[in-house]
Amino acid sequence: MAYWIKITYERKEYVIDLDRVCAFSYEPNSRITFWLPESAFPIVINPQGHPEAHQKVLTYIQATTGQNFESYWVKIHYERNDYLINLKCISAFQCEPNGRITFWLPDNAMPIVIHPQTNREAYEKILNYIKQVTGYLLP
């Protein structure tokens, strides 16, 4: 199901299917960053500069993380920001001997590193996702 929005950003009109966005970053100052699908181009919006677009994206994020929070979406607190990541977009996971898992956001190649002691809930969800989708177990 598509979730299309129309926003104005840097004097250009964009029509974006938020269901195709792989990750959202939400900062403490309410700034939201996401990367256009199949692109490294970031869209950075805040309530002051882009109130309508900010509200549309925030509504989508809240709906996505609501009661029916799908098993392939994971919420991670990483480097002082909250990320909402669609694991279906991730095509490689790396596991180190200490259990730390690394994966890369496809639209910007940013590495996300998850350690079992610092982000237990997200770590378990990622392990379960890997097992469900690939059939492989990681430590």
KAGI-V38879 format. One record per residue. N is the residue number from 0. PHI is phi in radians with two decimals (* if undefined). Layout:
n phi
N PHI
N PHI
This chain:
n phi
0 *
1 -1.56
2 -2.26
3 -1.48
4 -2.30
5 -2.06
6 -2.36
7 -1.84
8 -2.49
9 0.88
10 1.11
11 -2.18
12 -1.62
13 -2.19
14 -2.04
15 -2.23
16 -1.56
17 -1.13
18 -1.15
19 -1.65
20 -1.31
21 -1.53
22 -2.73
23 -2.16
24 -2.00
25 -2.05
26 -1.67
27 -0.99
28 -1.48
29 1.34
30 -1.28
31 -1.99
32 -2.11
33 -2.54
34 -1.92
35 -1.01
36 -0.96
37 1.02
38 -2.69
39 -1.70
40 -1.39
41 -1.50
42 -1.91
43 -2.08
44 -2.25
45 -2.39
46 -1.14
47 -1.38
48 -1.50
49 -2.44
50 -1.03
51 -1.22
52 -1.11
53 -1.03
54 -1.15
55 -1.08
56 -1.20
57 -1.08
58 -1.08
59 -1.09
60 -1.06
61 -1.12
62 -1.18
63 -1.18
64 -1.67
65 -1.21
66 -1.04
67 -1.72
68 -0.97
69 -1.06
70 -1.18
71 -1.67
72 -1.71
73 -2.31
74 -1.81
75 -2.30
76 -1.63
77 -2.52
78 0.86
79 1.21
80 -2.16
81 -1.70
82 -2.03
83 -2.00
84 -2.14
85 -1.53
86 -1.14
87 -1.10
88 -1.50
89 -1.53
90 -1.97
91 -2.67
92 -2.22
93 -2.07
94 -2.12
95 -1.69
96 -0.99
97 -1.41
98 1.64
99 -1.14
100 -1.95
101 -2.12
102 -2.53
103 -2.09
104 -1.22
105 -1.17
106 -1.54
107 -2.50
108 1.07
109 -1.30
110 -1.38
111 -2.01
112 -2.00
113 -2.05
114 -1.97
115 -1.08
116 -1.42
117 -1.71
118 -2.59
119 -0.98
120 -1.10
121 -1.14
122 -1.02
123 -1.11
124 -1.12
125 -1.16
126 -1.04
127 -1.10
128 -1.07
129 -1.02
130 -1.11
131 -1.09
132 -1.45
133 -1.80
134 1.46
135 -1.68
136 -1.80
137 -1.91
138 -0.90
